[in-house]
Amino acid sequence: MDELEPEEQEFVERLAGSFLETASFGPESPLATILTTVCVKIVQERRGEREIARDGPTVEKVVGKQEDGTPIVEKDEHYLAKFTSRLSKDIRLSLKDLGCLPDPDSQQAEATESLAQVLAGKGE
């Protein structure tokens, strides 16, 4: 990967710090290093998305010529589309595994437990 620009490095530090505020581990944990790596991946994804936005979501490529010499052109998705999609999924799963993203199943379980506690308290 290319070196991070100074503003990208600042973004990574702020983002990692923000995630650490709600994480179950501190900045001295080895998990914090993994978290920083995930934040760098977020920068990579942003770079790819900017390039796709600049170039357009599809690209044309010549795949042959007709008998009269006219090129046969096919449209294909931007070469970075699959990369950024895969990177986005990797980022989301990594943040979830690190406990930095809310897990819908856990949220539902907590909400159900809270509701049960409220109902149990009102029944007394």
C-alpha positions in Angstrom: 0.0 0.0 0.0 1.1 3.5 -0.6 2.2 5.5 2.4 -0.6 7.4 4.1 -0.9 11.1 3.4 -0.7 13.2 6.6 -4.4 13.9 6.6 -5.1 10.1 6.1 -2.8 9.3 9.0 -4.7 11.8 11.2 -8.0 10.3 10.1 -6.8 6.8 11.0 -5.7 8.0 14.5 -9.0 9.8 15.1 -11.0 6.9 13.9 -9.1 4.3 15.9 -9.4 6.5 19.0 -13.1 6.8 18.4 -13.5 3.0 18.2 -11.3 2.6 21.3 -13.8 4.7 23.3 -16.4 2.0 23.1 -14.1 -1.1 22.7 -13.6 -3.6 25.5 -9.8 -3.2 25.2 -7.5 -0.3 25.6 -4.8 1.3 23.4 -2.1 -1.0 24.9 -3.9 -4.2 23.8 -2.6 -6.1 20.8 -6.2 -5.8 19.5 -5.6 -2.0 19.2 -2.9 -2.7 16.6 -5.5 -4.8 14.7 -8.0 -2.0 15.0 -5.5 0.5 13.6 -4.9 -1.9 10.6 -8.7 -2.0 10.0 -8.8 1.8 10.1 -6.0 1.8 7.4 -8.2 -0.5 5.3 -11.0 2.0 5.7 -8.7 4.6 4.1 -7.9 2.1 1.3 -11.6 1.6 0.7 -12.2 5.4 0.6 -9.4 5.7 -1.9 -11.0 3.1 -4.1 -14.5 4.6 -3.8 -13.1 8.0 -4.8 -11.4 6.5 -7.9 -14.6 4.7 -8.9 -16.5 8.0 -8.4 -14.0 9.8 -10.6 -13.8 7.2 -13.4 -17.5 6.1 -13.2 -18.8 2.7 -12.1 -18.3 1.0 -15.5 -15.5 1.0 -17.9 -15.5 0.2 -21.6 -13.0 -2.2 -23.1 -12.5 -3.2 -26.7 -12.9 -7.0 -27.0 -12.6 -7.4 -30.7 -13.4 -5.9 -34.1 -16.3 -6.4 -36.4 -15.7 -7.2 -40.1 -15.8 -3.6 -41.0 -13.1 -2.7 -38.5 -15.5 -1.2 -36.0 -14.4 -2.1 -32.4 -16.6 -4.3 -30.3 -16.9 -2.6 -27.0 -18.1 -4.2 -23.7 -18.9 -2.5 -20.5 -17.6 -3.9 -17.3 -17.6 -2.8 -13.7 -14.7 -0.7 -12.5 -11.7 -2.9 -11.7 -11.8 -1.6 -8.1 -15.5 -2.4 -7.5 -14.9 -6.0 -6.4 -11.9 -5.0 -4.3 -13.7 -2.2 -2.4 -16.7 -4.5 -1.9 -14.6 -7.3 -0.5 -12.7 -4.7 1.6 -15.9 -3.3 3.0 -17.1 -6.7 4.1 -13.7 -7.5 5.6 -13.8 -4.1 7.5 -17.3 -4.7 8.8 -16.5 -8.3 10.0 -13.3 -7.2 11.6 -14.9 -4.4 13.5 -17.7 -6.7 14.6 -15.2 -9.3 15.8 -13.3 -6.7 17.7 -16.6 -5.6 19.4 -16.5 -2.2 17.8 -19.7 -2.5 15.8 -23.1 -3.3 17.3 -24.2 -6.8 16.5 -27.9 -6.9 15.6 -28.4 -10.2 17.4 -26.8 -9.0 20.6 -28.8 -5.8 20.4 -32.0 -7.8 20.1 -31.1 -10.0 23.0 -30.2 -7.0 25.2 -33.5 -5.3 24.2 -35.5 -8.4 25.0 -33.7 -8.8 28.4 -34.3 -5.1 29.2 -38.0 -5.5 28.3 -38.2 -8.6 30.5 -36.6 -6.7 33.4 -39.1 -3.8 33.0 -42.0 -6.1 32.8 -40.8 -8.1 35.8 -40.4 -4.9 37.8 -44.0 -3.7 37.0 -45.5 -7.1 37.9 -44.4 -6.7 41.6 
